[in-house]
Amino acid sequence: MPITTGFNHVATVTADLDRLARFYSDVFGGTVTFEMEARGDHPRMVILDLGGGAALNVIEAPADGIIGDRGRPGGRGPIDHFGLAVDSLTTLEATRDRLRALGADTGEIQRLGTEWSLFFRDPDGMELEVCCHAEH
């Protein structure tokens, strides 16, 4: 039986964060739940609540740094990563431990807005994330 409760979020990259956030707000009623200004090695980003426990994490990057052809399957580079959802911080910690036992490259659990987050790399080197809702 899977330990995940589905997808937590999809992260995408845009050259105009404000425009894209406004689009998802206007069309789908998405609400910004977290904003981060660019700092050090992390670009500016927002997290948009899309309802049903799903979010869209929008990362801003220069247009010439976004790789891929959005109109062609197999060339759609602007999807940065996806985040799997688990039910609790305890499950997230156990998942971190399993990943490390399997030799996976993991970061540390961190709080991003209303979520606990753990980044890791899968066997193909793709960076992914496991998240759970943080209690207040």
C-alpha positions as CSV (number, residue, x, y, z in Angstrom):
1,M,0.0,0.0,0.0
2,P,1.5,3.4,-1.0
3,I,2.5,5.8,1.9
4,T,1.8,8.8,-0.3
5,T,-1.6,10.6,-0.2
6,G,-1.2,11.8,-3.8
7,F,0.6,14.8,-5.3
8,N,1.3,17.8,-3.1
9,H,2.4,20.2,-5.8
10,V,4.0,20.7,-9.2
11,A,6.7,23.3,-9.6
12,T,7.0,25.3,-12.8
13,V,9.4,28.0,-14.0
14,T,8.4,31.3,-15.6
15,A,10.1,34.5,-16.7
16,D,7.2,36.6,-15.2
17,L,6.1,35.3,-11.8
18,D,3.6,38.0,-11.2
19,R,1.8,37.5,-14.5
20,L,1.6,33.7,-14.0
21,A,0.4,33.9,-10.4
22,R,-2.3,36.4,-11.4
23,F,-3.4,34.1,-14.2
24,Y,-3.9,31.1,-11.9
25,S,-5.6,33.4,-9.4
26,D,-8.0,34.9,-12.0
27,V,-8.8,31.6,-13.7
28,F,-8.8,29.1,-10.9
29,G,-9.2,31.2,-7.8
30,G,-5.7,30.2,-6.6
31,T,-4.4,32.0,-3.6
32,V,-0.8,32.8,-2.7
33,T,0.1,31.1,0.5
34,F,3.8,31.7,0.5
35,E,6.2,34.2,-1.1
36,M,10.0,34.1,-1.2
37,E,12.2,36.8,-2.6
38,A,15.3,35.7,-4.4
39,R,18.1,35.0,-2.0
40,G,21.5,33.4,-2.4
41,D,21.1,30.4,-4.7
42,H,17.3,30.3,-4.6
43,P,15.2,32.3,-7.1
44,R,12.1,34.2,-6.3
45,M,9.0,32.0,-5.9
46,V,5.4,31.8,-4.8
47,I,3.2,28.9,-3.7
48,L,-0.4,29.0,-5.0
49,D,-3.0,27.0,-3.3
50,L,-5.2,25.4,-6.0
51,G,-7.6,23.6,-3.7
52,G,-8.0,20.0,-2.7
53,G,-4.5,19.9,-1.1
54,A,-2.8,20.7,-4.4
55,A,-0.4,23.6,-5.0
56,L,1.5,25.2,-7.9
57,N,5.0,26.4,-6.9
58,V,6.0,29.1,-9.4
59,I,9.8,29.8,-9.7
60,E,11.0,32.9,-11.6
61,A,14.0,32.6,-13.9
62,P,15.3,34.6,-16.9
63,A,13.5,33.7,-20.1
64,D,16.8,32.7,-21.7
65,G,17.5,30.3,-18.8
66,I,14.3,28.2,-19.3
67,I,15.1,25.2,-21.4
68,G,12.6,23.3,-23.5
69,D,9.8,23.7,-26.0
70,R,6.5,24.0,-24.1
71,G,4.5,23.0,-27.2
72,R,6.3,19.7,-27.8
73,P,6.0,16.5,-25.7
74,G,9.4,15.4,-24.5
75,G,10.7,19.0,-24.7
76,R,8.7,20.6,-22.0
77,G,11.5,21.7,-19.7
78,P,9.5,24.4,-17.7
79,I,8.2,21.7,-15.3
80,D,10.9,21.8,-12.6
81,H,9.8,19.1,-10.2
82,F,6.8,17.5,-8.5
83,G,6.1,17.0,-4.8
84,L,4.6,13.9,-3.3
85,A,2.3,14.3,-0.3
86,V,2.5,12.2,2.9
87,D,0.2,12.4,5.9
88,S,2.5,13.7,8.7
89,L,5.9,14.9,9.7
90,T,6.5,11.4,11.3
91,T,5.9,9.8,7.9
92,L,8.1,12.4,6.2
93,E,10.9,11.7,8.7
94,A,10.5,7.9,8.1
95,T,10.6,8.6,4.3
96,R,13.8,10.6,4.7
97,D,15.4,7.7,6.6
98,R,14.3,5.2,4.0
99,L,15.7,7.4,1.2
100,R,19.0,7.7,3.0
101,A,19.2,4.0,3.7
102,L,18.9,3.4,0.0
103,G,21.7,5.8,-0.7
104,A,19.6,8.6,-2.1
105,D,20.9,12.2,-2.1
106,T,18.6,14.1,0.3
107,G,18.5,17.5,1.8
108,E,17.2,18.4,5.3
109,I,13.5,18.7,6.2
110,Q,12.6,22.4,6.1
111,R,9.5,24.4,6.6
112,L,8.2,26.3,3.5
113,G,5.1,28.2,4.4
114,T,2.4,25.8,5.6
115,E,4.4,22.7,4.5
116,W,7.2,20.6,5.7
117,S,9.5,19.8,2.7
118,L,12.2,17.3,1.9
119,F,14.1,17.4,-1.4
120,F,15.8,14.3,-2.8
121,R,17.1,12.9,-6.1
122,D,15.7,9.8,-7.7
123,P,18.0,7.2,-9.3
124,D,17.9,9.2,-12.6
125,G,19.2,12.3,-10.8
126,M,15.8,14.1,-11.0
127,E,15.2,16.4,-8.0
128,L,11.9,15.7,-6.4
129,E,10.2,16.7,-3.1
130,V,8.1,15.0,-0.4
131,C,5.8,17.2,1.7
132,C,3.3,17.2,4.4
133,H,1.1,19.9,5.9
134,A,2.6,21.6,8.9
135,E,0.4,21.9,12.0
136,H,0.3,25.5,13.3
